[in-house]
Amino acid sequence: MFWIYTIGVMGLMVTMIIHAVRNGKTFPWLYVIVFLPLVGSIAYFIAEVLPEMMRSPDAQKLKTAAMDRADPERHLRGLRQQADLSNSTHDKQALAEEYLRLGRADEGLAVYRDIMGGPFSDDPRLQLGFARALVEAGAFAECQATLDNFQKENPSYKSPSGHLTYARALAGQGKADEAITEFEDVVKYYSGPEARAHYALFLEQIGRRDDARAHFTQIVKVMESSPAHVRKLHKEWFQTAKTALQRLA
């Protein structure tokens, strides 16, 4: 037991010494670590290593995620305050998008309607954001009309997310054949599994369970063979597909 303790203390001391030398913190820390092996090493870790770890990008992400879980609307309040203070289109759109992210589509749509009454209503990014807010809020016919008009005014503008929104607007109105045509087109080039997931959900809705299962299976296979950061990026649709396969089993 004594040797385990000694080896542990020596290992900690050597690690702290290496860190101190590499980061130019030799004085007075080397003396503290060497002459007070355990206490000095712990003191150095608390004073120098731990704050550095807490400033790392991963630590900041964990901290932000923990704060968001404890207070899901923390970020929303900040965006609302910023939009009220600046009254800028950019800040209002950020607020609208946060409402959509939180599943509060009606509130996000209300902000977008306010934006679309302003001087930048012809901005393609705003128009496509407005269309997505419409489809999330269930205003499918208005969404289709908005995107049809957008396409007439911007015939050369290509947007995978806009294309997916259009397919969802058709699906929401029960225009199955037209929706399937659009879904089939958009899944061919859409980056990530979101488009395929929406298509599979629609196929399940209209009773084509085998086709839906095939698309969900493809999503799961691709995600399972993808790097961890890709699975994390698309975790919502990965989980949607796994849950759907259980439901369709």
C-alpha positions in Angstrom: 0.0 0.0 0.0 2.9 2.4 0.9 4.5 1.8 -2.5 1.2 2.5 -4.3 0.8 5.7 -2.4 4.5 6.7 -3.1 4.2 5.9 -6.9 1.0 7.9 -7.1 2.5 10.9 -5.4 5.6 10.8 -7.6 3.5 10.4 -10.7 1.4 13.4 -9.8 4.5 15.4 -8.9 6.3 14.6 -12.2 3.2 15.5 -14.2 2.8 18.8 -12.5 6.5 19.6 -13.0 6.3 18.8 -16.7 3.2 21.1 -17.0 5.0 23.9 -15.1 8.1 23.8 -17.2 6.1 23.6 -20.5 4.0 26.6 -19.5 6.8 28.8 -18.0 5.5 28.5 -14.5 8.7 27.3 -12.9 9.0 29.9 -10.2 8.0 29.4 -7.5 6.0 26.4 -8.4 8.9 24.0 -8.9 10.1 24.6 -5.3 6.6 24.1 -3.9 6.0 20.9 -5.9 9.4 19.4 -5.1 9.6 20.2 -1.4 5.9 19.6 -0.7 5.3 16.7 -3.1 1.6 16.0 -2.4 0.3 19.3 -1.1 2.4 21.3 -3.6 1.2 19.2 -6.5 -2.4 19.5 -5.5 -2.0 23.3 -5.0 -0.5 23.6 -8.4 -3.3 21.6 -10.0 -6.0 23.7 -8.4 -4.2 27.1 -9.1 -2.9 26.4 -12.6 -4.2 23.3 -14.3 -7.9 23.3 -13.3 -8.6 26.8 -14.5 -6.9 26.0 -17.8 -9.1 22.9 -18.2 -12.2 25.0 -17.4 -11.3 27.4 -20.2 -11.0 24.7 -22.8 -13.6 24.6 -25.6 -14.9 21.2 -24.5 -15.3 22.4 -20.9 -17.1 25.5 -22.0 -19.5 23.4 -24.1 -20.2 21.1 -21.1 -20.7 24.2 -18.9 -23.1 25.7 -21.5 -25.0 22.4 -21.9 -25.4 22.1 -18.1 -26.6 25.7 -17.8 -29.1 25.1 -20.7 -30.5 22.0 -19.0 -30.9 23.9 -15.8 -32.4 26.9 -17.5 -33.6 26.0 -21.0 -34.8 29.6 -21.7 -31.6 31.3 -20.6 -30.3 31.9 -24.1 -33.8 32.9 -25.2 -34.0 35.7 -22.7 -30.7 37.1 -23.8 -31.8 37.1 -27.4 -35.1 38.7 -26.6 -33.4 41.5 -24.7 -30.9 42.0 -27.5 -33.7 42.2 -30.1 -35.6 44.7 -28.0 -32.6 46.9 -27.5 -31.3 46.9 -31.0 -34.5 46.4 -33.0 -32.3 45.0 -35.8 -33.4 42.5 -38.3 -30.4 40.3 -37.5 -31.2 40.1 -33.8 -34.9 39.5 -34.5 -34.2 36.6 -36.8 -31.9 35.1 -34.2 -34.7 35.4 -31.7 -37.2 33.8 -34.1 -34.8 30.9 -34.8 -34.4 30.3 -31.1 -38.1 30.1 -30.7 -38.2 27.5 -33.5 -35.4 25.5 -31.9 -37.3 25.4 -28.7 -40.4 24.1 -30.4 -42.3 27.4 -29.9 -43.2 27.8 -33.6 -46.1 30.2 -33.1 -43.9 32.6 -31.3 -41.1 32.2 -33.8 -43.6 32.8 -36.7 -44.9 36.0 -35.0 -41.4 37.4 -34.9 -40.8 36.5 -38.5 -44.1 38.2 -39.5 -42.8 41.3 -37.8 -39.5 41.0 -39.7 -41.3 40.5 -43.1 -43.0 43.8 -42.6 -39.7 45.6 -42.5 -37.3 47.0 -45.1 -35.4 43.7 -45.7 -38.3 41.5 -46.5 -36.8 40.6 -49.9 -33.7 39.1 -48.3 -33.7 35.4 -49.5 -32.5 34.2 -46.1 -35.3 35.9 -44.3 -37.9 34.6 -46.8 -36.7 31.0 -46.4 -36.6 31.4 -42.6 -40.2 32.7 -42.7 -41.2 29.8 -44.8 -39.7 27.3 -42.4 -41.5 29.1 -39.5 -44.7 28.7 -41.4 -44.3 25.0 -41.9 -43.2 24.5 -38.3 -46.4 26.3 -37.2 -48.6 24.2 -39.5 -49.4 27.0 -42.0 -48.7 24.6 -44.8 -50.7 26.3 -47.6 -49.2 29.7 -46.8 -45.8 28.2 -46.8 -46.3 26.7 -50.2 -47.6 30.0 -51.6 -44.6 31.9 -50.0 -42.1 29.5 -51.6 -43.9 29.5 -55.0 -43.6 33.3 -55.0 -40.0 33.1 -53.8 -39.1 30.8 -56.7 -40.7 33.1 -59.2 -38.8 36.1 -57.9 -35.5 34.1 -57.5 -35.5 31.5 -60.2 -31.8 30.8 -60.0 -31.6 30.6 -56.2 -30.9 27.1 -54.9 -31.5 26.1 -51.3 -31.6 22.5 -50.0 -33.4 23.6 -46.8 -35.9 25.6 -48.8 -36.5 22.6 -51.0 -37.1 20.4 -47.9 -39.5 23.0 -46.5 -41.4 23.0 -49.7 -41.8 19.2 -49.6 -43.0 19.4 -46.0 -45.5 22.0 -46.9 -47.0 19.7 -49.6 -47.0 16.8 -47.2 -48.8 18.9 -44.6 -51.6 19.6 -47.0 -52.0 15.9 -47.9 -50.6 16.4 -51.4 -49.0 13.0 -51.3 -47.9 12.5 -54.9 -46.4 16.0 -55.2 -44.7 15.7 -51.8 -43.1 12.3 -52.7 -41.7 13.8 -55.9 -40.1 16.7 -54.0 -38.9 14.4 -51.1 -37.3 12.0 -53.6 -35.5 14.9 -55.2 -34.2 16.6 -52.1 -32.9 13.5 -50.3 -30.6 12.9 -53.2 -28.5 16.0 -52.4 -29.4 17.1 -48.9 -26.5 17.0 -46.5 -27.3 15.0 -43.4 -30.2 12.8 -42.5 -32.9 15.5 -41.8 -34.5 15.3 -45.2 -34.6 11.5 -45.3 -36.0 11.5 -41.8 -38.9 13.8 -42.7 -39.5 11.8 -45.9 -39.6 8.5 -43.9 -42.0 10.1 -41.3 -44.3 11.1 -44.1 -44.2 7.6 -45.7 -45.1 6.1 -42.4 -47.9 8.6 -42.0 -49.5 7.6 -45.3 -49.2 3.9 -44.6 -46.1 3.0 -46.6 -44.4 1.4 -43.6 -41.9 -0.8 -45.5 -40.6 2.2 -47.4 -40.4 4.2 -44.3 -38.5 1.4 -42.5 -36.0 1.3 -45.3 -35.2 5.0 -45.1 -35.0 4.9 -41.3 -32.7 1.9 -41.5 -30.4 3.7 -43.9 -30.2 6.7 -41.6 -29.2 4.5 -38.7 -26.6 2.6 -40.7 -25.0 5.8 -42.0 -25.0 7.4 -38.5 -23.5 4.3 -36.8 -20.6 4.2 -39.2 -20.0 8.0 -38.9 -17.5 9.7 -36.6 -18.7 10.7 -33.2 -18.9 14.4 -34.0 -21.2 13.7 -37.0 -23.5 11.6 -34.8 -23.6 14.4 -32.3 -24.4 16.9 -34.9 -27.3 14.9 -36.2 -28.3 13.2 -32.9 -32.0 14.4 -33.2 -32.5 12.6 -36.5 -30.4 9.6 -35.5 -32.6 9.2 -32.4 -35.8 9.8 -34.5 -34.8 7.0 -36.8 -33.9 4.6 -34.0 -37.2 5.3 -32.3 -39.2 4.9 -35.5 -37.6 1.5 -36.2 -38.7 0.3 -32.8 -42.1 1.5 -33.6 -42.2 -0.1 -37.0 -40.7 -3.5 -35.9 
